[in-house]
Amino acid sequence: MKKNLLITAILAVATSAAAIGTPAGQTIQNIGQFEYSDFDNISKTIDTTPVNITVASVYNANVGPNGTTAAPGQTVTAAPGQTATLTYTLTNDGNATDSFNLAVQDGNGNTLPGATIYLDNGDGVYGLGDTVVTSVANLPADQQVKLFVTYTVPTNTPGSQSTYVNLVATSVSNNNVVDNNNVGEITAVNVVNFTLATDNSVNVQPNVATQITHTLTNTGNTPLIAADLRASSTIGGTNPAANGTISYTVVNSGTGTSVSNTDLQAALQAAGDLAAGETYTITVTYTPAAGATDGQSFTNTISVYSAAASSSTVRNDVPSTTPVSDTDTLTVQRGVAAVTKTADNCGTVANCTGTITTNTTSAKPGDYLRYTVRVTNNGTGLLKFPTLRDYVPANTEFYSVTGTTTQNNASVLFSGDRATWTASAPNTLATSTFTGTVNNGPFVYVGLNTDGNATVDAKDALAAGQSLTLVITVKVK
């Protein structure tokens, strides 16, 4: 009888393979068979000894989204001082439960200080219920978790500067298994912000220039675009007409550019863009109206804002609705002269130590008349180049002249022409002559020297509330 021999091999798998591969620990069993027909034509089968293979553990970490510094997997924006959040998933692409150590690096592979990793609580959104972690323990094969990386952008970060964040996962079971190509990008928002300092209250004089300085500082993290600046000047107060003329000089501290203009906006824009941290020094020159009276006041409010449009990359903190502003309050101080003249009859006593008739209207030959000329500054400002003048009237002859003042740190000087001055009073003075009603002199002047230079001129001034007095004594012929 002919034997028919048939040998077949059957591969038997204990568990079906999942998408990630056969789970670790599963057994792959292989049993061979020999089939034949015996001489009695009966089919028989002989199994081989089973060959069992245990599936080994394969470890694989998969963090997403992937990214590099050249092509970040995700990009978010945040202003300096704000916290940005990047969202990742960690998937166990191995075939066995594994734990993973986590770290955050910068774009150069160094540890990124200040970065924090949070494990999602299951709601898929970063929030208070999430847990700070540095590892994920016992993550089953083919399972994933969501992770959040937070990072606070430093306050001094320039606008548009990128911070690269790379979440790195390392298998605890096999530390050679590392996923470190998960770079995300945090871009600093361009913050437009600036301050203006400060309000001022000053006293001014009519037709005299007074300068007040304001400082506009770029406190943002991006250059302040001059063309975006809008500035206004508003005159107010109780006497706005007293303002006279106003001009502005703007100096850019970053470039040194200096521009003057009667229009503040024009001066700012012409001064050029202002780098972060730099300043515009704004000098306002006020020249009050020549006719402004003592005590009048006016204000000048200067306001500045940026017309830059806010967007996902630009935050304008000084829009038209919230401009920065300063107010200068200026009060006119003007000297107000009150001049009086009196005549006293001292009788025949030349030094007026006897009986005196004050405010006399009559005298006899041989009587001594004492004329007192006094000026008092009843205003709040100064009276510059202060002098008093008198003369020896007809039908009298000169006896003496004196000068006094109530003002401290000042001296009285004498002159015959209001040009040349001396500390000594004259001993003689001729009787004045007249041409019609014109007094030809000679005259005697008493002046106030306040700057100590032994002369009297426009640099000297009679202060508010002070007086200067000239006393001339003559004898009736």
C-alpha positions in Angstrom: 0.0 0.0 0.0 1.3 3.4 -0.9 1.7 5.9 1.9 0.5 9.4 1.4 2.5 11.9 3.5 1.3 15.5 4.3 3.1 17.8 6.6 1.4 21.1 7.7 2.4 23.9 10.0 -0.2 25.9 12.0 0.7 29.2 13.8 -1.5 29.9 16.8 -1.6 33.4 18.5 -2.8 33.6 22.0 -4.3 37.2 21.7 -5.0 39.4 18.8 -2.5 42.2 18.1 -3.6 45.7 18.8 -2.8 48.7 16.6 0.3 49.4 18.7 1.5 45.8 18.4 1.1 42.7 20.5 0.9 43.5 24.2 3.9 42.6 26.3 3.7 39.3 28.1 1.5 37.7 25.5 2.5 34.2 24.3 3.0 33.3 20.7 2.6 29.5 20.4 3.7 27.5 17.4 2.7 23.7 17.1 3.8 21.7 14.1 2.0 18.6 12.8 2.9 15.5 10.9 0.0 13.9 9.0 0.2 10.6 7.2 -1.8 7.5 6.1 -0.8 4.2 7.6 -0.7 0.9 5.8 -4.2 0.4 6.9 -5.2 3.7 5.1 -6.0 5.4 8.3 -5.0 9.1 8.5 -3.0 9.9 11.5 -1.6 13.1 13.0 1.4 13.7 15.2 1.8 17.1 16.9 5.2 18.5 17.6 6.1 19.8 21.0 4.7 23.4 21.4 7.1 26.2 20.9 6.0 29.2 23.1 7.4 32.7 22.6 6.6 35.5 25.1 6.2 39.0 23.6 8.8 41.3 25.0 8.1 44.8 26.3 8.6 47.7 23.8 8.7 51.2 25.2 7.8 54.3 23.2 6.9 57.8 24.3 5.0 60.0 22.0 4.5 63.7 22.8 2.5 65.9 20.5 2.3 68.2 18.7 5.8 67.8 17.3 7.8 70.9 16.5 11.2 72.5 16.1 12.5 76.0 16.6 12.3 76.5 12.8 8.8 75.1 12.7 7.1 75.2 16.1 4.2 72.8 16.7 2.1 75.4 18.4 2.4 79.2 18.9 0.7 81.3 21.6 1.1 85.0 22.5 1.4 86.7 25.9 2.3 90.1 27.1 5.3 90.5 29.5 4.1 89.6 33.0 1.4 87.3 31.6 1.4 83.5 31.8 1.2 81.6 28.5 -0.1 78.0 28.3 0.9 75.3 25.8 -1.2 72.2 25.4 0.4 68.7 24.8 -0.7 65.1 24.7 1.5 62.2 26.0 0.7 58.8 24.4 2.2 55.5 25.5 3.1 54.1 22.1 4.8 51.1 23.7 3.1 47.8 24.3 3.4 47.8 28.0 2.3 50.0 30.9 5.1 52.6 31.4 5.9 55.7 33.5 7.4 58.8 32.0 9.6 61.5 33.5 8.8 65.0 32.2 11.0 68.1 31.7 10.7 71.4 30.0 13.6 72.7 27.9 14.2 75.8 25.9 15.1 75.8 22.2 18.7 75.0 22.9 18.0 72.0 25.1 18.6 73.7 28.4 16.2 73.7 31.3 13.7 76.5 31.0 13.4 78.2 34.4 9.9 79.1 35.5 8.1 76.6 33.3 5.5 74.4 35.1 3.8 71.2 33.9 0.2 70.4 34.8 -1.7 67.1 34.4 -5.2 67.7 33.0 -8.0 66.7 35.4 -10.0 65.3 32.6 -11.9 68.3 31.4 -9.4 69.1 28.7 -9.0 72.7 29.8 -6.2 74.2 31.9 -7.6 75.3 35.2 -7.5 75.2 39.0 -8.2 71.5 39.1 -5.1 70.5 37.3 -2.1 69.0 39.1 1.5 70.0 39.0 3.6 67.0 37.8 7.1 66.1 36.8 6.1 62.6 35.7 3.2 60.5 34.6 3.0 57.1 36.3 1.7 53.8 35.1 0.2 54.9 31.8 -1.2 51.8 30.0 -0.2 51.0 26.5 -2.0 52.9 23.8 -3.4 55.4 26.4 -2.8 59.1 26.5 -3.1 62.0 28.9 -3.2 65.8 28.3 -0.5 68.0 29.7 -0.2 71.8 30.0 3.0 73.7 30.2 2.8 77.3 31.6 5.4 80.0 31.4 5.3 83.6 32.6 6.8 85.9 30.1 9.5 88.1 31.9 8.5 91.7 32.3 11.5 93.0 30.3 10.9 90.8 27.3 11.0 92.9 24.0 7.9 92.8 21.8 7.8 90.0 19.2 10.6 88.1 21.0 10.1 84.3 21.0 10.5 81.9 23.9 10.8 78.3 22.8 9.3 75.6 25.0 10.1 71.9 24.5 8.2 69.3 26.6 10.5 66.2 26.9 9.2 62.8 28.0 11.6 60.0 29.0 10.6 56.4 29.6 11.2 55.2 33.1 11.5 51.6 32.0 14.1 52.5 29.3 15.7 55.9 29.7 17.1 55.6 26.2 13.5 56.2 25.0 13.1 60.0 24.8 10.7 62.2 22.8 12.2 65.7 22.6 11.0 67.2 19.4 8.0 69.0 20.7 9.0 72.6 20.5 6.2 75.2 21.0 6.6 79.0 20.7 5.5 81.8 23.0 5.7 85.2 21.3 5.8 88.3 23.4 2.9 90.7 22.6 4.0 94.2 21.5 2.8 96.4 24.4 2.3 100.1 23.6 2.5 101.9 26.9 3.9 105.2 28.1 3.7 107.6 31.0 3.7 111.4 31.2 5.0 113.3 34.2 4.1 115.6 35.9 1.5 118.3 36.9 3.0 121.6 37.7 1.9 124.8 39.5 4.2 127.8 38.9 4.2 131.6 39.2 5.0 133.6 36.0 5.5 137.1 35.0 3.9 139.0 32.1 5.9 138.9 28.9 8.7 136.8 30.5 9.4 133.3 29.2 9.0 130.5 31.8 9.9 126.9 30.9 8.3 123.8 32.4 9.5 120.3 31.6 7.4 117.1 31.2 8.8 113.6 30.6 7.1 111.1 28.4 8.6 107.6 29.1 8.1 104.6 26.9 7.2 101.9 29.4 6.2 99.4 26.8 8.3 96.7 25.3 8.3 97.9 21.7 9.3 101.1 20.0 6.8 103.9 20.3 5.9 104.9 16.7 5.9 108.7 16.5 3.5 108.8 13.6 0.9 107.0 15.8 1.1 109.7 18.6 -1.8 112.1 18.9 -1.3 115.1 21.2 -3.5 118.0 22.2 -3.1 121.2 24.3 -6.1 122.7 26.0 -6.0 126.2 27.6 -8.3 126.8 30.5 -8.5 128.3 33.9 -10.0 131.5 35.2 -8.1 133.8 32.8 -7.2 131.8 29.7 -6.6 135.0 27.7 -3.5 135.6 29.9 -1.6 132.7 28.3 0.2 134.7 25.7 2.3 132.4 23.6 3.2 128.7 24.1 5.8 126.6 22.3 7.1 123.1 22.7 10.6 121.6 22.4 10.8 117.7 22.3 14.1 115.9 22.8 14.3 112.1 22.0 16.7 110.6 24.5 17.5 107.7 22.3 18.6 109.7 19.2 19.2 113.1 20.6 16.8 114.6 18.1 15.4 118.0 19.2 12.4 119.6 17.6 10.6 122.8 18.5 7.1 123.7 17.4 4.1 125.6 18.6 2.1 122.4 18.0 2.9 119.6 20.4 1.8 116.8 18.1 3.9 118.1 15.3 7.0 118.3 17.6 6.5 114.7 19.0 6.1 113.2 15.6 9.1 115.0 14.2 11.2 113.8 17.1 11.1 110.3 15.7 10.3 106.8 17.1 11.1 106.2 20.7 12.8 103.0 21.8 11.5 101.1 24.8 12.8 102.6 28.0 13.7 105.9 26.4 12.1 109.3 27.0 10.8 112.4 25.2 11.7 115.4 27.2 8.9 118.0 26.5 9.9 121.5 27.4 7.0 123.9 27.4 7.8 127.6 27.1 5.2 130.0 28.4 5.3 133.7 27.7 2.2 135.2 29.4 0.5 138.2 27.7 2.2 141.5 28.4 -1.1 142.9 29.7 -1.8 140.0 32.1 -2.6 141.4 35.5 -1.5 140.4 38.9 -3.2 137.2 40.2 -4.6 136.1 36.8 -4.2 132.4 36.2 -4.6 129.9 33.4 -4.0 126.2 32.8 -2.6 124.2 29.9 -3.5 120.5 29.8 -1.4 118.4 27.4 -2.8 114.9 26.5 -1.1 112.2 24.5 -2.3 108.8 23.2 -1.4 106.3 20.6 -3.5 105.5 17.5 -1.8 102.0 17.2 -4.4 99.4 16.4 -4.6 96.5 18.9 -4.4 93.0 17.5 -3.3 89.5 18.5 0.3 90.7 18.5 -0.2 94.3 19.6 -1.8 95.6 22.8 -2.3 99.3 23.0 -2.6 100.4 26.6 -2.9 104.1 25.8 -5.7 104.4 23.3 -7.8 107.5 22.7 -10.2 106.6 25.4 -7.5 106.6 28.1 -4.8 109.2 27.2 -2.1 110.3 29.5 -2.2 113.9 30.5 -0.5 116.6 32.6 -1.8 120.0 33.6 0.3 123.1 34.1 -1.3 125.8 36.3 0.3 129.2 35.9 -0.4 132.2 38.0 0.6 135.7 36.9 2.7 137.6 39.5 3.0 141.2 38.6 4.4 144.1 40.7 1.8 146.7 41.5 3.3 150.0 42.5 1.6 152.3 44.9 3.4 155.7 45.0 2.7 158.4 47.6 4.3 161.8 48.3 3.8 163.8 51.5 5.1 167.2 52.6 5.8 168.0 56.3 6.7 171.4 57.7 9.5 171.1 60.2 9.5 174.8 61.1 13.0 176.2 61.6 14.5 172.9 62.8 16.4 171.5 59.8 16.6 167.9 61.0 12.9 167.9 61.8 13.3 167.0 65.5 11.0 169.8 66.7 7.3 170.4 66.1 6.2 169.0 62.7 3.2 169.9 60.8 2.4 166.8 58.7 0.8 167.0 55.3 1.3 170.7 55.3 0.0 173.1 52.7 1.8 176.3 53.8 5.2 177.4 54.9 7.1 180.6 55.7 10.4 181.7 54.5 13.0 180.0 56.7 10.9 176.9 57.3 12.2 173.5 56.4 10.0 171.3 54.2 10.5 167.5 54.3 9.2 165.7 51.2 8.7 162.0 51.4 8.3 159.9 48.3 7.5 156.2 48.8 6.7 153.3 46.6 5.2 150.1 47.9 4.8 147.0 45.9 1.3 145.9 46.5 1.4 143.1 43.9 2.7 139.5 44.1 5.4 139.9 41.5 8.5 142.0 41.2 9.0 145.7 40.3 12.2 145.8 38.3 14.8 148.6 38.1 13.1 150.4 41.1 14.1 154.0 41.5 12.5 157.1 43.0 13.2 160.7 41.8 12.7 164.1 43.3 14.1 167.6 43.0 14.6 170.9 44.7 11.5 173.0 43.9 11.6 176.7 43.0 12.0 179.2 45.9 13.7 176.6 48.0 17.3 175.4 48.6 18.6 171.9 49.2 19.4 170.7 52.7 19.6 166.9 52.6 18.4 163.7 51.0 18.1 160.1 52.4 16.9 156.8 51.1 15.6 153.7 52.9 14.0 150.4 52.1 12.1 147.7 54.0 13.6 144.9 51.8 16.2 142.7 53.4 19.5 141.9 51.7 19.3 145.1 49.6 21.0 148.5 49.7 20.0 152.0 48.7 22.1 153.9 46.2 22.0 157.4 44.9 22.3 158.9 41.4 21.9 162.1 39.5 21.1 160.5 36.2 19.8 157.0 36.9 22.9 155.6 35.2 25.8 156.1 37.6 25.2 155.1 41.2 27.0 155.7 44.5 26.3 154.7 48.1 26.8 158.3 49.3 23.9 160.8 49.2 24.7 164.1 47.5 25.6 167.1 49.7 24.3 169.7 47.2 21.6 169.9 44.7 20.7 173.0 42.6 17.1 174.2 42.4 15.3 172.8 39.4 14.4 174.9 36.5 11.4 174.6 34.2 10.7 175.3 30.6 7.0 175.8 30.7 5.8 172.7 32.5 8.9 170.7 31.7 11.1 170.1 34.7 14.7 170.4 33.5 16.2 169.2 36.8 18.6 168.6 38.3 17.2 165.5 40.0 18.2 163.1 42.7 17.5 159.4 42.4 17.2 156.8 45.0 17.5 153.2 43.7 17.4 149.7 45.1 20.3 147.4 44.6 19.4 143.8 45.2 22.1 141.8 43.5 25.1 143.4 45.3 26.8 144.7 42.2 26.9 148.4 43.4 24.6 149.6 40.7 20.9 149.7 40.0 19.5 148.2 36.8 16.9 145.8 35.4 18.4 142.9 37.4 17.3 144.6 40.6 13.8 144.4 41.8 11.5 145.5 44.6 9.8 142.5 46.1 6.2 142.0 46.8 5.1 143.8 50.0 8.3 145.9 50.2 8.8 149.6 49.9 11.5 152.1 48.9 11.5 155.6 50.3 13.2 158.9 49.3 13.2 161.8 51.7 14.5 165.2 50.5 14.6 168.2 52.9 14.6 171.8 51.5 14.5 175.3 53.1 12.1 177.9 51.9 13.9 181.0 50.7 
